[in-house]
Amino acid sequence: MTPDAGHTQAGARVRFEWGRAGAALIRPGEIAVVVDVLSFSTAVSVAADRGITVLPYPWARADAAEYALRHDAEPAVHRDEAGPGRITLAPGSLRSAEGVRRVVLPSPNGATISFSLHSAGAQVLAGCLRNATAVGRWAASRGVGILVVAAGERWPDDSLRPAVEDLWGAGAVIAAVAEALPDGGGAAASAGAPGVCSPEARVARAAFLEARAAADDAGWPALLADLASGRELVAAGHAEDVRIAAEVGGSDVVPLLAGALAEGHGFVPADPFR
């Protein structure tokens, strides 16, 4: 279905959208930043720090293990199947992995969105609270449009559940982009002018800045653990996922989805921004 023209945030260089449907609004030549804080993008960030290539794969497909075998990669398993030496969506499993160079990592949100965006021809970055500053600066340095996509979560009926942690992560990326632009990303300019954040992008940035101020007192781990997604993970015994996601500014590596997915390429560290 073709979106209403008013929904496209036309005229803005930096835009903000939600989920799979929002990702479909990518424009030719743009950079897409996929933000799935709990936990796909955080897992990719941890992997990039360790030089592990992550091959995203759609959650709905049943052939992920075959895809991994074909491309000489380890297949990730569901968190419920976790065990010593097994890789899951949990960032800690990638931090402790030994002898792993390549991983196929399906997820219903971040991986699925990344796969579809790359298939549509976009340059795709994985952004989270750990690497938002580096990702935002790298994206800003490219001189093209930027679509920041908060992946969100799923309700039982498979509809989008907006996730505040992804709003904060997206806002952190947008804040870094804005700081790297000459006008701070918010100048009132005519349609098509460079360096302009859409109103939606400015709202996401404001949400992050408010959370950052709150974190000065409460701390990021507590803020994330108190969110719906954080509570779900902690209750399921995955509190470490939340703690790693809360390592704000902990990485300066920019994960870029490079090369043809059909040939087994995945997220690798991008070249330093110019």
N, C-alpha and C positions, 0 to 999 in steps of 0.2 A: 504494500500500500504506500502510495506517495505521501510524504508528510506535508502538512500545511506549510506554506512558505514562511509564515510567521514563527514557526517552531525551529527554524534552522539557525537562529542567532546570526543572521546575515550581517556582513560588514565588520564582524569581529575577527581579529586574528587569533585570539585565544578563546576557545569555547569550552563549555562544560556540559556533559550529558551523563545519563544513567543507563546502564545495562546494555543488553544485546540490541535492543531497538535504537537506543541512542547512538551506539557505535555505528549503526548503519548509515548515519548522517555524515560519515567521513567524506572529505572532499579530495579530489585528485591532488597528489603532491603534498598532502598534509602529513604531519607527524601525529600519531595517536599514542597517548599515554594511558595504559590500562592500570587501574588502581584497584587491587583486591587485597586489602591489608591483612585480613584473616581468612585465607593465608597465602593464596597463590603468589601474589607479587612479592610478599616478604620472603617466601621460599625461593623464588627466582633470585632475589637480591642476595640471599645467603649463598646460594649456589655460585653466583657470579663472583662473589668475594673469594671463593675457593677455586675458581677456574673450572667449574662444572657447567657444561652446556645443558640447558633445559629445553627439551622439545615439547611445546604445548600440544595438547591433543583434546579434541572435543569429548566431553563427558559421555555423551549419548552413544558414542560408537563402542562396539564390543571388541574391536580388534587392536586395542592399544598394545597388548603383549606381542602380537604379531608385528606391529609397526616398530616396536622397540627392537625385536630380534632382527628385522630387516635392516635397521640402521645402527646396529652395534651399540645399543643403549640399554640401560637398566630400566625395567618397567616399574613405575611406582605402584604401590598397593594401597588399598583403603586403610584409613587409620585403624579400623577394627582388626586389620590383619598385621598390624605393626609387630615387629620383633627385632632382635639383634641383627644389624646389618641390612635391614629392609628399609627402603625409602618410601615415604608417604608425603602427603601435602604438608605435614608438620615441618616447619623450618629446621627444627632441631635434628631431624633425621638427616638432613643434608649437611648440617654443620658437623655431625659426627661420622658421616660416611667415609669409609676408607677405600682407596683404590677405584673410585668411581669417576669417570670422565664425562659420561653422557647419561641423561635421564629423560624418559618420557613421562611427563607429568600431566595427566588429565585433571580437569576440574570443571564443575558445572558453570562457573562464572568467569574467572580470570583467564583460564586456559582456553575455554571455548570462544570467548570474545577475542583474545589475541589471535587465535587461529583464523577466525573469520576476517578480522581486520587485515592481517597479512595477506590472506587470499584475495582481498579486495585491492591490494597494491599499496597499502600504507606502510610507512616506516613505523614500527611498533616498539615502544619502550615499556618496561615494567616498572611502575612507580609505587612507592610505599613510604611510610614515615621514615624508614631507615635511610633511604637514598633520595628523598624528594628534592633536596637542594641541588645535588649533582644532576639529577634528571632534568629539573627545570632549567638550570643554566645551560645544559647541553642542548635542550630543545630550543631555547631562545636564541642560541648562537647560530642556528641553521637558517634563520631568515624566512621561514615558511609558516603557514598556519598550523595551529596546534589544537587538537581535540583531546581533552582530558576526560576519560570515561571512568566514572565510579562504577565498578562492576555490580555492587550490591549482592544480596543473597536471594534465596528463593523461598516463597511460601509453599505449603504442601500442595497447592494447586499449580505450582510451577510459575506463578506470577512473580514479578519483581518485588522483593522486600528491600526498600532503601536501607542501607547500613551506614550508620553515622561514622564508623571508623573509615569507611571509604570516602565519605564526604570530607573528613579531616585530611586524609591522605591526598585526595585530589586538591584540596585547598592549599596544602603544603607545597605541592608541585606548582600550582598557579602562583602562589606567593613568590616562589623562587624565580619563575619566569618573569613576573612583574618587576622584581628587583633588578633583573638583568636587562630590562628594556629602558631606553632613555627617558620615557615619560612615566615610568612606573606602572605601565599597563592599564591605566585608568583614564587617560585623557579623553575628553569629549571630542570626537573627530568625526569626519564625514564617513559614510559607508565605504568600506574597502580600505580605509587608512590603516597602515601597519601599527602595531604596538597597542592595540585596543583589546581589553578584556571585555567580554560580553557581561551584561548584568548578572547572568547566572554564574559566570566564572568569578565575578567579584563577590557574590554571596558565598560561594564555596571558600574563597580565600578568607573572608571575614569569619566564617565558622572555624577555620583552622586557627586564626589569630586569637579568637576567644578561647579555644581549647588550650592553646599554648600558654596563655595567661593563667588559666586554671591549673595547668600542669606545674606551674611554678610552686604551687602550694601542695597539690595532691599527688603530683608525679604522673607521668604517662602510663605506667603499668596499672595504677589504680583507675585512671580514667577509662582505659580500654577494657579492663576487667569488669567495669560496672555497666558496660553496654550489653545489649541483648546478645550479640555474637560472642562477646567475651565471656559472659555468664554461661552460655551454652558450652563453650570450649572448656572452661574451668570445671564445670559440673561433670564433663565427660573425661576428666583427667588430663586435659591438655593445656594446663596453665602455662607451660613453657612456651607454647605458641604465642600466647599473649605477651609474655615477657620479651620475647625476641622482637615481636612487632613493635614494641614500645621503645626500641633502641633508636630513638629519633636522632637523625644525623649520624648514625653509626657507620654508614658506608658512603664512599665517594665513587663507587663503580656504577656505571650506567649500563643496564642490561638492554641490549638491542637485539630484536629478532631479525636476523640477517640470513639471506640466502633462501633457496627454494625449500619449502617444507617437504615437498614430495621427495627431495633428495636427502632428507634427514638433517636439515639445518635447524638451529634453534637459537635461544637467547645466549648471546656472548657479550663480553665487555665491549662497549663502543670505543672508538678512538677518542682521545681527549678532545674536548670542545675547543674550537679555534677562537 
